[in-house]
Amino acid sequence: LVMKVLAALDQTAAASSVLAASHEIARVFHADVAAVHVVQDGAERVRTLAAQEAVPLRELQGPPGSQLARMLEDDDEAVALVVGTRARAQGEREIGSTALEVVTTVHKPVFAIPPKLPAGFAVHRVLVPLEGSPSTSSSYPVVDTPEAERVDIVILHVLEEHMLPALSDQP
C-alpha cells in the first residue's frame, strides 16, 4: 500500500503553497503527493501547476467540502489532506468554509497552510485535537519514519463544559 498526501488545490495563488507544504508533509509520512481539485471556476491554473510539479491530479465535481471529505475518507492510501487558509488584515489567517467543513468531518489529519508559505517551511509540530472517543483516537495514522521522530505531537483533549470533572471546573 503506497501512502499519499492529498493536496487540495484551487485556482488561487495559494495553491503553490499548498503543494509545496504537501511535499514536506509527504516526506514526513514517507508518502507520495497527489493533487485534488473540485472544479468550480475552471481548472487550467491547477492543471498547469500539477503538471509542472509532476503530481497526479484528480478533478471532482460538486460541493467542495463534502467532495474533499469523501475522497479523503474513502481513499485507503490517503493519510492526510493539505488545504489552504485565507489571508486577512494584519497578517492574520482564516480557515475558509470548505476547509472548515473538511476539518470537522473527516477522521484523518488535515493540515491548514497559509497563503504564503514561510521560507524553509518544515513540519516541526503537529496539533492533534481529540475529544476522547475510541473512533477518533484510533483514526490517526501512525507515522513510523525517521523524519517523524523530529516532529513534536501535541495532543489537545477537548471537553465540553458539561463533561468537565468537578475538580476541573474551578479557577
Salt bridges, closest charged atoms under 4 A:
GLU24 OE2 - ARG27 NH2 2.80
GLU44 OE2 - ARG47 NH1 2.75
GLU53 OE1 - HIS23 NE2 3.57
GLU59 OE2 - ARG47 NE 2.56
ASP75 OD2 - LYS4 NZ 2.80
GLU77 OE1 - LYS4 NZ 3.85
GLU92 OE1 - ARG88 NH2 3.40
GLU94 OE1 - ARG86 NH2 3.49
GLU94 OE2 - ARG88 NH1 3.76
GLU147 OE1 - HIS30 NE2 2.87
GLU160 OE1 - HIS162 ND1 3.86
